[in-house]
Amino acid sequence: MTSAFGGQRSIQLSYGCVGPRVLDDGPRRNSPAFSSGCHILWIKSSVAFVADLGNITEFNNEDITMDLAYTDDELAFQDEVRSFIGQNLPAELAAKVKSGAHLEKEDIATWHDILYQKGWVAPGWPVEHGGKDWTLTQRHIFQSESARAWTPPLSPFGLAMVAPVIMNFGSDEQKAHYLPRILSGEDLWCQGYSEPGSGSDLASLRTKAEGQGDHYLVNGQKIWTTEAHWADMIFLLVRTDPDSKPQEGISFLLVDMKTPGITVRPIITIDGAHSLNEVFFEDVRVPKENRVGEEGMGWTYAKFLLGNERTGIAGVKRSKMRVERLKEIARTEPAGGGRLIEDASFRRRLAEVEMDLLALEYTELRGLSRENSGRGPGPESSLLKIKGTEIQQALTQLTYEAMGYQGLPYGLPETDPSANLPPIIPEHGGVTTGDHLYMRAASIYGGSNEIQRNIIAKAVLGL
């Protein structure tokens, strides 16, 4: 296959060792050495999905190239990142992440502060706002090493969502006030987009903000608001002009969650966790200086933000670690007189997921190349969201099947990795059922996959 990066590619899927790997005429300098006893499947010129994505996103016409071999400096940087994480990530926190246990606010804050002290909490930000002048490859290495070590995912709502909006569309006063607080972790943010009846059809939102002198009076309700019970701030889509077309009457506000009139009510999800909430606004006074950009332009800013959100939801690097965890389980669990990893049917299904994941990683890298050249997220963010969540669901399904009845117990004190009780499931089982149940929502949140296909049909195919 000739990819958008140029050159022929072979793909190695290896069981009992590390995979997949991308090779040209042999092992790359940065690929782990082959292990004896690995079961290796070679597939050449057959990743049609990559070719399809290359055509759809039209990257072949954008002169974007990628060299997948690391330089000596990049290998040194990889060693630096790996060493730093190894020395600073608390072992109990990594174990909690790997097990799939629910993280608390303090877990996320602990790792955020460690990265902040190092200056690595927002490497994708411009240097003038506290980011790093890392190359695309360095950012890729950092994200890969973070996933490999099972670091807690940082809350994306401040760092990856509202911060770019403030940088691009906010006032100088907003940049000076909010960005340092997001960077340090002083302010934790949540997202006020979805409403009852206005999820996929977000432009039909009804939360209104009436102008009254130097402030808005906000009334309405938001739903499925992740981390609202933790958050200090919320970025909010509100209707400021009820007489305009749906997309033209929306504004983007930054609201302090301690403002009188805001009520947060928990939503307990099917896995028994509390991460989602309803948020009610009753005569909430918001200063007009907290509006980002122009009144009525919120839909433009919201679309800009959603591109970043959907790219993050793809979870490519976390999925790669899920694959490795699944292989650990398969090497342990019995099947047909041997081990599950030796079962041909299981290996075929796992290989299919790995192939899709490798293709998705290529697409993510092309998207990062686009971003690195100064362009914002394009339609490929919808492609990443669709395929990324489908892969996540496939992996949790495979893990659920691999564990069998041993993966069923969930929500009991004995299944909590931090509980001081005898375990009733194998250590490698983690919270298999809870993870599987929650991941059913992945193809819905962040804009349902059906809506993403509509976006592709309109923005890419012109249908």
NORMO-V835107 format. One record per residue. RES is the residue in one small letter. OMEGA is omega in whole degrees, 0 to 359 (none if undefined). D_CENTER is the distance of its C-alpha to the mean C-alpha in Angstrom with 2 decimals. Layout:
BEGIN
res:RES omega:OMEGA d_center:D_CENTER
res:RES omega:OMEGA d_center:D_CENTER
END
This chain:
BEGIN
res:m omega:173 d_center:28.25
res:t omega:185 d_center:28.18
res:s omega:177 d_center:24.62
res:a omega:179 d_center:23.65
res:f omega:183 d_center:23.90
res:g omega:176 d_center:27.51
res:g omega:178 d_center:29.45
res:q omega:180 d_center:29.59
res:r omega:169 d_center:26.92
res:s omega:183 d_center:27.48
res:i omega:180 d_center:24.91
res:q omega:173 d_center:25.66
res:l omega:186 d_center:24.28
res:s omega:181 d_center:25.78
res:y omega:183 d_center:26.22
res:g omega:174 d_center:27.25
res:c omega:185 d_center:25.96
res:v omega:178 d_center:22.99
res:g omega:355 d_center:21.49
res:p omega:176 d_center:20.68
res:r omega:178 d_center:22.26
res:v omega:185 d_center:23.21
res:l omega:169 d_center:26.88
res:d omega:181 d_center:29.55
res:d omega:181 d_center:32.96
res:g omega:182 d_center:32.02
res:p omega:177 d_center:29.64
res:r omega:183 d_center:27.87
res:r omega:182 d_center:28.76
res:n omega:178 d_center:25.36
res:s omega:176 d_center:25.08
res:p omega:180 d_center:26.07
res:a omega:178 d_center:29.62
res:f omega:178 d_center:30.38
res:s omega:176 d_center:31.38
res:s omega:179 d_center:34.55
res:g omega:178 d_center:34.35
res:c omega:174 d_center:31.02
res:h omega:190 d_center:31.05
res:i omega:176 d_center:30.02
res:l omega:179 d_center:29.43
res:w omega:178 d_center:29.86
res:i omega:182 d_center:28.76
res:k omega:170 d_center:29.86
res:s omega:185 d_center:29.32
res:s omega:181 d_center:27.64
res:v omega:184 d_center:23.99
res:a omega:183 d_center:24.75
res:f omega:178 d_center:21.17
res:v omega:180 d_center:20.57
res:a omega:180 d_center:23.78
res:d omega:180 d_center:22.97
res:l omega:178 d_center:19.70
res:g omega:179 d_center:21.73
res:n omega:184 d_center:24.28
res:i omega:184 d_center:22.11
res:t omega:176 d_center:20.19
res:e omega:180 d_center:23.55
res:f omega:180 d_center:22.31
res:n omega:180 d_center:25.60
res:n omega:185 d_center:27.35
res:e omega:175 d_center:25.38
res:d omega:177 d_center:26.74
res:i omega:180 d_center:23.45
res:t omega:179 d_center:24.11
res:m omega:171 d_center:22.33
res:d omega:187 d_center:24.24
res:l omega:178 d_center:22.35
res:a omega:180 d_center:24.97
res:y omega:173 d_center:24.49
res:t omega:178 d_center:27.38
res:d omega:179 d_center:29.23
res:d omega:180 d_center:27.64
res:e omega:176 d_center:24.12
res:l omega:177 d_center:25.17
res:a omega:177 d_center:26.58
res:f omega:177 d_center:23.38
res:q omega:178 d_center:21.53
res:d omega:180 d_center:24.28
res:e omega:181 d_center:23.96
res:v omega:182 d_center:20.25
res:r omega:180 d_center:20.88
res:s omega:180 d_center:23.97
res:f omega:181 d_center:22.50
res:i omega:180 d_center:19.75
res:g omega:183 d_center:22.45
res:q omega:189 d_center:24.82
res:n omega:180 d_center:22.71
res:l omega:178 d_center:20.10
res:p omega:184 d_center:22.06
res:a omega:181 d_center:22.68
res:e omega:178 d_center:22.53
res:l omega:177 d_center:19.04
res:a omega:179 d_center:17.80
res:a omega:179 d_center:19.79
res:k omega:178 d_center:18.31
res:v omega:182 d_center:14.70
res:k omega:182 d_center:16.06
res:s omega:184 d_center:18.08
res:g omega:180 d_center:15.31
res:a omega:181 d_center:17.31
res:h omega:179 d_center:16.19
res:l omega:176 d_center:15.48
res:e omega:180 d_center:17.70
res:k omega:182 d_center:17.50
res:e omega:178 d_center:19.67
res:d omega:181 d_center:17.46
res:i omega:181 d_center:14.63
res:a omega:180 d_center:17.46
res:t omega:182 d_center:19.19
res:w omega:176 d_center:16.62
res:h omega:183 d_center:15.95
res:d omega:178 d_center:19.73
res:i omega:180 d_center:20.20
res:l omega:179 d_center:17.98
res:y omega:179 d_center:19.64
res:q omega:178 d_center:23.04
res:k omega:184 d_center:22.31
res:g omega:185 d_center:21.08
res:w omega:187 d_center:17.70
res:v omega:181 d_center:15.43
res:a omega:185 d_center:14.62
res:p omega:179 d_center:15.70
res:g omega:178 d_center:14.45
res:w omega:172 d_center:16.78
res:p omega:183 d_center:20.36
res:v omega:183 d_center:22.81
res:e omega:179 d_center:24.93
res:h omega:177 d_center:22.31
res:g omega:178 d_center:21.59
res:g omega:180 d_center:19.22
res:k omega:177 d_center:20.25
res:d omega:179 d_center:22.04
res:w omega:173 d_center:20.05
res:t omega:175 d_center:20.19
res:l omega:182 d_center:17.43
res:t omega:178 d_center:18.35
res:q omega:178 d_center:18.27
res:r omega:178 d_center:14.72
res:h omega:179 d_center:13.83
res:i omega:181 d_center:16.08
res:f omega:180 d_center:14.70
res:q omega:180 d_center:11.09
res:s omega:180 d_center:12.85
res:e omega:178 d_center:15.28
res:s omega:179 d_center:12.98
res:a omega:181 d_center:11.34
res:r omega:183 d_center:14.95
res:a omega:181 d_center:16.33
res:w omega:174 d_center:14.06
res:t omega:177 d_center:13.34
res:p omega:175 d_center:11.86
res:p omega:178 d_center:8.39
res:l omega:177 d_center:9.69
res:s omega:186 d_center:9.74
res:p omega:193 d_center:7.94
res:f omega:175 d_center:10.82
res:g omega:188 d_center:13.38
res:l omega:190 d_center:12.17
res:a omega:185 d_center:9.77
res:m omega:186 d_center:11.22
res:v omega:180 d_center:14.85
res:a omega:177 d_center:15.89
res:p omega:177 d_center:15.77
res:v omega:179 d_center:17.66
res:i omega:179 d_center:20.19
res:m omega:187 d_center:20.64
res:n omega:188 d_center:21.38
res:f omega:184 d_center:23.23
res:g omega:177 d_center:24.21
res:s omega:178 d_center:27.65
res:d omega:179 d_center:28.71
res:e omega:178 d_center:29.31
res:q omega:178 d_center:25.80
res:k omega:183 d_center:24.35
res:a omega:184 d_center:26.83
res:h omega:191 d_center:26.21
res:y omega:188 d_center:22.50
res:l omega:178 d_center:20.80
res:p omega:181 d_center:22.58
res:r omega:174 d_center:21.80
res:i omega:182 d_center:18.03
res:l omega:184 d_center:18.33
res:s omega:184 d_center:20.51
res:g omega:179 d_center:18.61
res:e omega:177 d_center:21.74
res:d omega:172 d_center:20.01
res:l omega:187 d_center:17.03
res:w omega:168 d_center:15.82
res:c omega:189 d_center:14.92
res:q omega:179 d_center:14.72
res:g omega:180 d_center:17.97
res:y omega:189 d_center:17.54
res:s omega:176 d_center:18.30
res:e omega:172 d_center:21.88
res:p omega:182 d_center:24.07
res:g omega:180 d_center:24.97
res:s omega:177 d_center:22.59
res:g omega:177 d_center:19.15
res:s omega:175 d_center:18.84
res:d omega:189 d_center:21.96
res:l omega:183 d_center:20.60
res:a omega:178 d_center:23.55
res:s omega:184 d_center:25.89
res:l omega:186 d_center:24.78
res:r omega:176 d_center:27.85
res:t omega:188 d_center:27.10
res:k omega:176 d_center:29.77
res:a omega:181 d_center:30.60
res:e omega:179 d_center:34.31
res:g omega:178 d_center:35.59
res:q omega:181 d_center:38.27
res:g omega:184 d_center:39.57
res:d omega:181 d_center:37.14
res:h omega:172 d_center:34.47
res:y omega:171 d_center:32.71
res:l omega:188 d_center:33.31
res:v omega:176 d_center:30.18
res:n omega:179 d_center:30.58
res:g omega:184 d_center:28.27
res:q omega:171 d_center:25.44
res:k omega:183 d_center:21.65
res:i omega:184 d_center:19.94
res:w omega:185 d_center:16.72
res:t omega:183 d_center:16.03
res:t omega:175 d_center:13.46
res:e omega:178 d_center:15.02
res:a omega:180 d_center:18.04
res:h omega:176 d_center:20.33
res:w omega:199 d_center:19.07
res:a omega:172 d_center:18.69
res:d omega:184 d_center:21.34
res:m omega:174 d_center:20.43
res:i omega:171 d_center:19.09
res:f omega:199 d_center:18.64
res:l omega:169 d_center:20.58
res:l omega:182 d_center:21.57
res:v omega:178 d_center:25.27
res:r omega:180 d_center:28.18
res:t omega:178 d_center:30.80
res:d omega:184 d_center:32.98
res:p omega:183 d_center:33.63
res:d omega:180 d_center:36.05
res:s omega:171 d_center:33.82
res:k omega:187 d_center:31.83
res:p omega:184 d_center:28.63
res:q omega:187 d_center:26.31
res:e omega:183 d_center:28.93
res:g omega:186 d_center:29.58
res:i omega:177 d_center:26.21
res:s omega:187 d_center:25.58
res:f omega:183 d_center:22.73
res:l omega:174 d_center:23.71
res:l omega:191 d_center:22.63
res:v omega:175 d_center:24.04
res:d omega:182 d_center:24.94
res:m omega:178 d_center:24.15
res:k omega:181 d_center:27.56
res:t omega:178 d_center:29.42
res:p omega:179 d_center:32.12
res:g omega:179 d_center:31.52
res:i omega:178 d_center:27.88
res:t omega:179 d_center:27.49
res:v omega:178 d_center:24.42
res:r omega:185 d_center:24.80
res:p omega:168 d_center:22.59
res:i omega:179 d_center:21.21
res:i omega:185 d_center:21.24
res:t omega:187 d_center:19.07
res:i omega:178 d_center:20.48
res:d omega:178 d_center:19.33
res:g omega:185 d_center:21.36
res:a omega:173 d_center:18.68
res:h omega:172 d_center:18.74
res:s omega:184 d_center:15.45
res:l omega:184 d_center:16.44
res:n omega:163 d_center:19.48
res:e omega:178 d_center:21.99
res:v omega:182 d_center:23.08
res:f omega:180 d_center:26.60
res:f omega:180 d_center:28.26
res:e omega:181 d_center:32.05
res:d omega:180 d_center:33.88
res:v omega:181 d_center:31.24
res:r omega:180 d_center:32.57
res:v omega:179 d_center:30.14
res:p omega:180 d_center:31.76
res:k omega:177 d_center:31.63
res:e omega:177 d_center:30.70
res:n omega:174 d_center:27.23
res:r omega:177 d_center:26.69
res:v omega:176 d_center:24.49
res:g omega:184 d_center:26.48
res:e omega:174 d_center:29.06
res:e omega:180 d_center:29.80
res:g omega:181 d_center:28.81
res:m omega:184 d_center:26.19
res:g omega:181 d_center:23.18
res:w omega:177 d_center:22.10
res:t omega:180 d_center:21.82
res:y omega:180 d_center:19.65
res:a omega:179 d_center:17.48
res:k omega:176 d_center:16.93
res:f omega:181 d_center:16.09
res:l omega:184 d_center:13.39
res:l omega:176 d_center:11.95
res:g omega:177 d_center:11.65
res:n omega:181 d_center:9.28
res:e omega:185 d_center:7.23
res:r omega:176 d_center:7.38
res:t omega:180 d_center:6.71
res:g omega:182 d_center:3.19
res:i omega:181 d_center:3.35
res:a omega:172 d_center:5.48
res:g omega:186 d_center:4.54
res:v omega:187 d_center:8.01
res:k omega:175 d_center:9.15
res:r omega:178 d_center:8.45
res:s omega:178 d_center:10.18
res:k omega:177 d_center:12.89
res:m omega:174 d_center:13.63
res:r omega:177 d_center:13.85
res:v omega:180 d_center:16.37
res:e omega:177 d_center:18.30
res:r omega:179 d_center:18.48
res:l omega:177 d_center:19.72
res:k omega:176 d_center:22.30
res:e omega:179 d_center:23.48
res:i omega:183 d_center:24.10
res:a omega:177 d_center:25.84
res:r omega:182 d_center:28.07
res:t omega:187 d_center:29.18
res:e omega:180 d_center:29.60
res:p omega:176 d_center:32.96
res:a omega:175 d_center:33.54
res:g omega:180 d_center:36.86
res:g omega:177 d_center:38.75
res:g omega:178 d_center:36.15
res:r omega:183 d_center:32.47
res:l omega:181 d_center:29.64
res:i omega:180 d_center:28.43
res:e omega:182 d_center:31.85
res:d omega:186 d_center:31.57
res:a omega:181 d_center:31.56
res:s omega:179 d_center:29.86
res:f omega:181 d_center:26.92
res:r omega:178 d_center:26.62
res:r omega:181 d_center:26.72
res:r omega:178 d_center:23.87
res:l omega:179 d_center:21.73
res:a omega:179 d_center:22.78
res:e omega:179 d_center:21.74
res:v omega:180 d_center:18.15
res:e omega:178 d_center:18.19
res:m omega:178 d_center:19.71
res:d omega:182 d_center:17.11
res:l omega:178 d_center:14.34
res:l omega:178 d_center:16.50
res:a omega:179 d_center:17.04
res:l omega:178 d_center:13.40
res:e omega:175 d_center:13.09
res:y omega:181 d_center:16.13
res:t omega:177 d_center:14.76
res:e omega:180 d_center:11.72
res:l omega:177 d_center:14.46
res:r omega:177 d_center:16.62
res:g omega:177 d_center:14.18
res:l omega:177 d_center:13.96
res:s omega:177 d_center:17.73
res:r omega:180 d_center:18.07
res:e omega:182 d_center:16.31
res:n omega:180 d_center:18.45
res:s omega:174 d_center:21.50
res:g omega:179 d_center:21.06
res:r omega:180 d_center:19.70
res:g omega:179 d_center:16.83
res:p omega:179 d_center:14.21
res:g omega:182 d_center:16.42
res:p omega:180 d_center:16.56
res:e omega:177 d_center:14.50
res:s omega:176 d_center:11.33
res:s omega:177 d_center:12.80
res:l omega:180 d_center:13.60
res:l omega:182 d_center:10.20
res:k omega:182 d_center:9.02
res:i omega:186 d_center:12.30
res:k omega:180 d_center:12.60
res:g omega:181 d_center:9.19
res:t omega:176 d_center:9.72
res:e omega:178 d_center:13.34
res:i omega:178 d_center:12.88
res:q omega:179 d_center:11.02
res:q omega:179 d_center:13.97
res:a omega:181 d_center:16.45
res:l omega:178 d_center:15.62
res:t omega:177 d_center:15.99
res:q omega:178 d_center:19.12
res:l omega:179 d_center:20.52
res:t omega:178 d_center:20.03
res:y omega:179 d_center:21.68
res:e omega:181 d_center:24.54
res:a omega:181 d_center:24.92
res:m omega:181 d_center:25.48
res:g omega:183 d_center:27.93
res:y omega:181 d_center:29.74
res:q omega:179 d_center:28.67
res:g omega:185 d_center:25.13
res:l omega:184 d_center:26.48
res:p omega:179 d_center:27.23
res:y omega:178 d_center:24.66
res:g omega:177 d_center:25.03
res:l omega:179 d_center:28.16
res:p omega:183 d_center:28.90
res:e omega:181 d_center:29.50
res:t omega:177 d_center:25.95
res:d omega:182 d_center:24.46
res:p omega:182 d_center:23.96
res:s omega:183 d_center:25.41
res:a omega:179 d_center:28.43
res:n omega:183 d_center:31.80
res:l omega:178 d_center:32.87
res:p omega:181 d_center:33.67
res:p omega:177 d_center:30.72
res:i omega:174 d_center:31.23
res:i omega:179 d_center:28.57
res:p omega:181 d_center:28.04
res:e omega:183 d_center:25.93
res:h omega:181 d_center:23.64
res:g omega:180 d_center:23.10
res:g omega:178 d_center:20.76
res:v omega:188 d_center:19.79
res:t omega:184 d_center:19.75
res:t omega:180 d_center:20.84
res:g omega:179 d_center:18.62
res:d omega:181 d_center:15.46
res:h omega:182 d_center:16.94
res:l omega:183 d_center:17.91
res:y omega:185 d_center:14.78
res:m omega:174 d_center:12.75
res:r omega:182 d_center:15.37
res:a omega:187 d_center:13.65
res:a omega:180 d_center:10.43
res:s omega:179 d_center:12.61
res:i omega:185 d_center:13.83
res:y omega:183 d_center:11.40
res:g omega:186 d_center:10.05
res:g omega:187 d_center:13.27
res:s omega:182 d_center:14.82
res:n omega:176 d_center:15.00
res:e omega:178 d_center:18.66
res:i omega:179 d_center:18.13
res:q omega:178 d_center:15.87
res:r omega:175 d_center:18.84
res:n omega:179 d_center:21.15
res:i omega:179 d_center:19.41
res:i omega:181 d_center:19.79
res:a omega:182 d_center:23.35
res:k omega:188 d_center:24.30
res:a omega:185 d_center:22.58
res:v omega:185 d_center:23.01
res:l omega:178 d_center:25.81
res:g omega:181 d_center:27.79
res:l omega:none d_center:28.60
END
